[in-house]
Amino acid sequence: MSSKSRYTLIIDSLSSVTRSRDIKYESERFGKVLCVERDARARCALVEFQSSRDAQRAWEKLDGLRLDGCRWKVDWAVRKDFDFFGWKWTEGPSRSPSRSPSRPVEMTY
């Protein structure tokens, strides 16, 4: 079983019209969001929170949210999600908030 993040959620099943700022707005209702990175092709996003408590609340409340005609599927990010977005896996005893996104935050058409 792979390790899960304590601070970062993966949101799947996003609408093609849902923007990063919409995801951030919905997520910030549950705590401070450090970063939102959306992949338009895969229709998913990583959302990093400042605290694990905020991430936990967001996970509980955002899973199943309907926005722009789609029902969000929210789960804890795992290493493969970080790899997909080009982020450095930062979980473990010496967690660092540093990350290195290698993709653009959002593609617009």
C-alpha positions in Angstrom: 0.0 0.0 0.0 1.4 3.4 -1.0 1.8 6.3 1.4 -0.7 9.1 1.2 -0.1 12.8 1.6 -1.1 14.5 4.8 -1.5 18.0 3.2 -2.3 17.4 -0.4 -5.6 16.2 -2.1 -6.2 15.0 -5.6 -9.4 16.1 -7.2 -10.7 14.0 -10.1 -13.7 14.4 -12.5 -13.4 18.1 -12.9 -15.3 19.8 -15.6 -13.4 21.1 -18.6 -14.6 24.6 -17.6 -13.7 24.5 -14.0 -10.7 26.8 -13.4 -7.9 26.7 -10.8 -9.4 29.7 -9.1 -12.7 27.9 -8.7 -11.0 25.0 -7.1 -9.1 27.3 -4.8 -12.2 29.2 -3.8 -14.1 26.0 -2.9 -11.0 24.6 -1.0 -10.2 27.7 1.0 -13.6 27.4 2.8 -11.8 24.7 4.8 -8.4 26.3 5.4 -5.3 28.0 3.9 -4.5 26.6 0.5 -0.8 26.9 -0.5 -1.1 25.7 -4.1 -3.6 24.5 -6.7 -2.3 22.9 -9.9 -4.8 21.8 -12.5 -4.3 19.5 -15.5 -6.9 20.3 -18.1 -6.4 17.2 -20.2 -6.6 14.8 -17.2 -9.4 16.9 -15.6 -7.8 16.7 -12.2 -6.0 18.9 -9.8 -3.7 18.8 -6.8 -4.6 21.0 -3.8 -2.0 21.6 -1.1 -3.1 22.8 2.3 -1.0 24.5 5.0 -2.2 22.0 7.6 -3.2 18.4 7.7 -6.3 19.3 9.7 -7.5 21.7 6.9 -6.8 19.0 4.3 -8.8 16.5 6.3 -11.8 18.8 6.6 -11.7 19.6 2.8 -11.5 15.9 2.0 -14.6 15.2 4.1 -16.6 18.1 2.6 -15.4 18.4 -1.0 -15.7 14.7 -2.0 -18.9 14.5 -4.1 -19.3 18.3 -4.6 -21.1 19.1 -7.8 -19.6 22.0 -9.8 -20.0 22.9 -13.4 -22.0 19.8 -14.0 -19.5 17.3 -12.6 -19.3 15.5 -9.3 -15.8 15.8 -7.7 -14.0 12.7 -6.6 -11.5 13.8 -3.8 -8.9 11.7 -2.3 -5.5 12.0 -0.6 -2.7 12.4 -3.1 -0.1 9.6 -3.3 3.4 9.6 -4.8 2.1 8.8 -8.3 -0.1 11.9 -8.3 3.0 14.0 -7.3 5.0 12.3 -10.1 2.2 13.1 -12.6 2.4 16.8 -11.8 6.1 16.9 -11.5 6.1 17.7 -7.8 8.6 16.4 -5.3 7.2 13.9 -2.8 7.6 15.7 0.5 5.9 13.4 2.9 7.8 11.8 5.7 9.8 12.8 8.8 11.4 15.8 7.2 8.5 17.2 5.2 9.3 20.4 3.4 6.7 22.6 1.8 9.0 23.0 -1.3 7.7 21.6 -4.6 8.8 22.0 -8.1 5.8 22.0 -10.5 7.0 21.3 -14.1 3.7 21.8 -15.8 1.7 25.0 -16.3 -0.9 25.7 -13.6 -3.8 25.7 -16.0 -4.3 25.3 -19.7 -7.1 27.5 -21.2 -8.6 27.3 -24.6 
